[in-house]
């Protein structure tokens, strides 16, 4: 259905993702990358009391949803393929301050892949690098948000019953996510972005040392000094500020549910500190459960207006900015149907997963889009990196399975005791749902 096309145009997100995966995923793989996205649409402000006296500026928040799915050819049956990884991301463009806000909504894997390697970690890093490198000058600031909570599945239903798919428990998942951000923005000197700043926070855990002990991430000496240049334990909001004024509400986010309750109960004077104290004793954080929040922020173009304003202006036009994405542009109804159709499939066993992958493509995609649309907007490509795996093992990377979803991974390096929800290896990630 999809054919290999040139990926030289790195201004397109889909081409950037494919190019990066070809360079970084270890082993030999035949992938197809499906990227489906919606137009930018005007939405309510992310904070409840922002610009409350100016309704016009409140309406300058634009949202786009992006779904990226990857299938891999079955080596024993090259005519068939199976889903291995999926991520959903919500992008918010704030024209009030020319900023891009990214919320990683879902990450999941099936556990079915060749060589126990999935491209989940590489895909997430490539996505964030696209904006932090290629598109950075278009914005005054870029902010990435992630909610790490262990769940068995988010996109690939019943995949948790697949014995090959291993799920990371809460502490390992939080560590896995933290490492993804660190390696993307800080570890690699070629990628290091010195003004990037990261926060991680586990509600109910008061000190950084206790948090690091909980997620098995204690560091000392030079490593500690180095990490402290990037990471701070806590959250990027002043304690004394009103929570509803500074903490953004994302769709299907644990914080959003609590913030909505605060508003409905007329407790809008609740401070940031009081808010975090409150959620640490309820919901996802009771009964020994742990969840982590991770933020990364960086500066972009300091110029007034800048290119970012052009992007927001484009959002008001008939064809808003889709040329920067690539992939298949759909309306919200079709986008929701795309995900709901996927959620109705069964990924419990390899045979069922292969059949479900085929059903989604044949009974959904091919029934709604022309052959030309599918071949033009999706990319099939080969990965041939027999030596990359050694490098990954040297860096002691942890795979994920379900990022908000479930995370899997294979025993890697010294982290062999950590189960992953992705597939079994470093990149075996079946992520947990992140919010």
Buried (B, 14 or more C-beta within 10 A) or exposed (E): BBEEBEBEEEEBBBBBBBBBBBEBBBBBBBBBBBBBBBBBBEBEBBBBEBBEEEEEBBBBBBBBBBBBBBBBBBEEEEEBBBBBBBBBBBBBBBBBEBBBBBBBBBBBBBBBBBBBBBBBBBBBBBBBBBBBEBBBEBBBBBBBBBBBBBBBBBBBBBBBBBEBBBBBBBBBBBBBBBBBBBBBBBBEEEBEBEEBBBBBBBBBBEEBEEBBEBBEBEEEEEEEEBBEEBBBBBBBBEEEBBBBBBBBBBEBBBBBBBBEEBBEEEBBEBBBBBBBEBBBEEBBBEEEEBBBBBBBBBBBBEEEEBBBBEBBEBBEEEEBBBEBBBBBBBEEEBBEBBBEBBEEBBBBBBEBBBBBBBBBBEEBBEEBBEEEEBBBBBBBBEBEBEEBBEEBBEEEBBBBBBBBBBBBBBBBEEBEEBBBBBBBBBBBBBBBBBB
